[in-house]
Amino acid sequence: MRLSTAEDVFPIAGSFTISRGTRTESRVVTVEIEKDGIIGRGECYPYARYGEDVDSVRKQVTAIGPKLMAGMDRTGLQTAMPAGAARNGLDCAFWDWEAKASGKRVWELAGLPQPHPEVTVFTLSMEDPEVMQAKAAENAHRPVLKIKLGGAGDIERLRAVRKGAPDAKIVVDANEGWDAATYSRIAPVVLDLGVAMVEQPLPADNDDALKAMDRPLPVCADEALHDRASLPGIAGKYDMINIKLDKTGGLTEALALKAEAEALGLKIMVGCMIGSSLGMAPATLVAQGAEVVDLDGPLLLAEDRDRPLKYDAAGVHPPTAELWG
């Protein structure tokens, strides 16, 4: 078996701002495993919020190499590496290899129904209200808009977006940018504007206040939820979870997390980092039937992979076998 990693850089169309800062490019790690002349590929996005960067993720992947050469398979990978971007890249590369080696699609190997397109949100980054209103108007034809918030002027931003896109479904992501008092102040405005859901309003390590709050608007856990081991810690605080493969450590755990969360009565959102179509491809399988699908990463890029995912009025389509799986 041959194992390799590479850094790929994709420019963002313009810039992208959340409560933690602004980015103009997406730096991802592409993982390849080759065995018997067959190459499997996966992509992961190292996220500084979790102490990851491109170099650390590539070192993690390289370090597991001897175990792979000794015969460790995808199942063994789940306990040999922690959840996170590095395992995601490897796990998805394994799935891709298994599909190509078997002549089947990943959804068949996983025992899933054949996937279909799912409507995805389109994200508006956090900017001045007048800029967000203009961008909302430009994208008012999209069925769901996701608004990045988390700073002074959030109420003005919300009202501006609703004015720009009066008919769109809106979901909000505060990226841990509010405290309990801010959330209590903004919640009535959010409800009045017809927002459907708020994602991670409070910091993940300081969210106990959510237990005592009325939640007429569903609250979704993002930074507070990584994998199945995180589920007990969010009990009583959240109504939904955002499953991202870079948090779960790959498709294998993401599918298991989705099943367990649904059994607990939690609604499902499937999200992404700003990655290419290769990074989104496995998540389209998890996204089947989800309450909210947020797989618009490639739409935010100025460039994408060869044979990219198809986006149209039906939503984001599952990948072709030439791209992944």
N, C-alpha and C positions, 0 to 999 in steps of 0.2 A: 504494500500500500504506500502511496505517496501522499503527503499532506503538505499543503502550501497555503500561505495567506498573502494578501496584497491590499494596500490602501487604494481606494478609489475615491476621487473627489468629484462631486457634482455641484455645479453652481446653482444657487437658488435664484429663481426669477425675481429679481429685486432684492429684498431682504425679508427676514422673518423675525418678529419680536414677540417674546413672551415676558412674563414678570421677572424672569431671571437674566434676560439679556437679548441681544440681537445677533443673528447669524446671516452670513451671505453665501455660505457653501455648506454642503453636507459631506462629511468625511466618514466613509464607511469602510468596513473590513470585509473583503470577499474571501471566503474559505473554499478550498477545493480539496476533495479527496479523490484519488485515482486508484482503482484496483481492477485487475483483469482488463485493462484497456478502457474502462468506463470511468467517466469523470462526473462526480456529483458536486453541485455548487450550492452555497448558502451565503447570505449577506447578513451582517449585523451592524448595529449603530452604537458605538461606544458613547455612553452618556455620562457627562461629568457629574451630574446630580448623584450618581451612584459610584463615584470614584473611579470611573473608567475613562480611558483615552485609547487612541489607536494603538499606541505602543504596548500598553498593558494588556489589551485584548489579544494582540498578536502573540505576545509572550505566553499568555495563558493557553492559547491554542497550540503553540509549538511545544509547550511543556507536556501536553498530554500525548504527544506523538508516540513516544515509546510504548505506551499502553495500547494505542491503536495498532502499532506494528505487531504487538504481541497477540492481537486478535480481539481486543475489546470492541463490542458492537454498540449500536445505538442504545440498547437497553442498559448496558453497563455504564454508558456515558452519563446517564441521569444521576448516578450516585458518585461518579468519579469527579464531576465538576459541579460547582455551585450554579444556581440559577443566575442568568445574566447574559450579556451580549456574546461572550466567547462561546458559551455552550449553545446559544441560539445558532450562531454561524455553523458550528459543527453538526448540530442536530439536523438542521435543514439540509446540509450537504449530504448527510447520511440518507435522509428520505429521498432526495433527488437521485442518489446513486441506486438505492433499492428499487426505485421505480424504473430506472433505465435498465437495470440488470434483469428485472422480472418481465419487462415489456408491459407493465401495468401502470396506471396512474396512481399517484399518492392517495387520492381519495378511495380508490379501490383497496389498496393495501391497508388503509386505516379503517375499513369497514364502514365508510360514510356514503350517503347518497351522492349521486352525481351533482356537483355544485352548479349554481346558476348565478347570474349577475345580482349584486346587492347594491341598493342605493347607498352612496357614501356622502358624508358631509364634505363641504368645502370650507377650509379654515381661513379666517381673517385674522391676521396677526394684530397685536396691540399697537395702535397708533392714535394720533389725534382724532377726535370725533369726526371732524369734517372729512378727513381722509378715509376713515372707516365707513362713513356714509356713502362716499363716492364708490368705494370698492364693493359695498353691499349692493348698491344700485347696479353696478357692472355685473354682479353675479346673482341678481335677483331671480334669474331664471332657474337657478339651482334649487332643488327641493329642500335641502337642509344646509344651513350655515352654522359653523362653529366659530364662536367669538373668543379670542384670547383676551382675558382681563387680568386684574391683579394689581391695580395702582390707583392713584388719585384720578378722579374723572371717570370712573367706571360707569356711573349712572348715565353720564352724558354720552359715553360711548354706546351703551345699550340703546338709548333712545335714538341715537343717530343711525345705528344699524337697522333698527326697526323701521325708521322713516325711509331708509334707502331700499329696504326689501320688505314691504308690508305683508307679503303673503308667504314668505319662506318660514319653514320650521327653524327655530333657533335653539341651539344648545350652547352653554357657556362653560368655559374652562378657566378657572382662576389660578391654576398652577401654584397652589398653596399661598397665594398672595394676600388673602384676607385674614383677619382675626374674627373672633366670635361676634364682636360688636359691629364690625363692618358687614358681616354676613347678615345679621339681624336687620341692619338698616337697608341693605340692598335687596333682600329677599322679596319684600312686597312689590318693589318696582319690577323685579324680574317676573313675578307672577302676573302683574298688570300688563306687561308687554308680551305675554304669551310664550315665554321661554319654556321649553319642555324638560330641561334637565340642567343641573349644575355639577360640574366635575371638580373634585378636590378643592373645595373652597378654603379649607384650613390646612395648616402644615400637618404632614403625616405624623409627626411626633408630638403634636399638640392638638389632637382632634377630638378629645374626650367630650368637649362641649356639645358635639353633635348628638350625643346620647340624650341630652335633656331638651333638645330643640324639636319643635314641631317641624315636620318635613313634608309640607303639602307639595313641594317641588322635589322630585327624586334627586338624591345626592349620590354621585358616583365616585367610587374610590379609584384613584389612579396611583399616585406615589405611595399610598398606604397599602397597596395590594400588589404582590409580585407573583406568588405561586400558591399552591394549596396550603402550604404551611402558614401563609398570611391570613387565611380565612378566619380563624378564631379571633384574631386581633381587631377585626373590623365589625364584629357582631354588634348590632344595636346602633351602629353609627351610619351605615350606608345602605342604600337600597339597590345599588347597581355596582358592578365592578368593570373596570376597563382592562381587558386582557391585551397585553402587548408582548409579542414574542421575545423582544429584547429583555423584558423583565422576567418572563417565565423560564427563559433559557431554552426556547425552541418550541416547535410544533407539538412534540410529544407531551410535554407538561401542559401546554396551552389547552389541548383537547381534554386532558384529564381535569384541569381546573374548571373548564366550562361545564363539564358534566357535574362535578361536585357542587359548584356554585348554584347551578340550576336546581339541583336537588334540595338546596337550602332555601330556595325561594328568591334568590337574587336575580335581577335582570342583567343582561349581558350587553356590554359595549365592547367592540373590538377596535383597538386603536393602533397607532404606529408612531415611530419617529419619522423624521424627514429623510426617508431613504428612497432608493430606486425601486423599479418594478420587481427586481429580484428579491428585495426585502419584503415587499408587500405580498408576493405570490403565495407563500404558505398561509398567510393570515386570511386570505380569501376563503380558505376551507373552514377556519374557525368562525368566520363572520356569517356563515349560513344561518339565517333565522334570528340573528342578533337584534336587539332592540335598537341599538345605534351602531352604525358602521362608520368608522373614521379611518379610511385607507386612502387618503388623498395625497400621500407623500409625493408620488411622481408628478402630480398636477402642480406642485409648488416648485418644481425644478425647471431649470432652463434646458437641461439635457437629461437623457434617460438611457437605459440599457438598449441594446439591440433586441428586437422582438418584444417590445414593452407590453404591459398590460393594456387592454382595451377599456377605455372609458367612453360611455355614451349616455343617452337618456335613460337607459335601463340601469346604469350604475357601473360599478367596477366588475369586469368579467374575470372568471378564473383564468389562470395562465395557460398558455399553450405548452405542450411538452418541450418545445424548443427553448422556452425560457426557464422553466422549472417544473419538476414533478410529473 
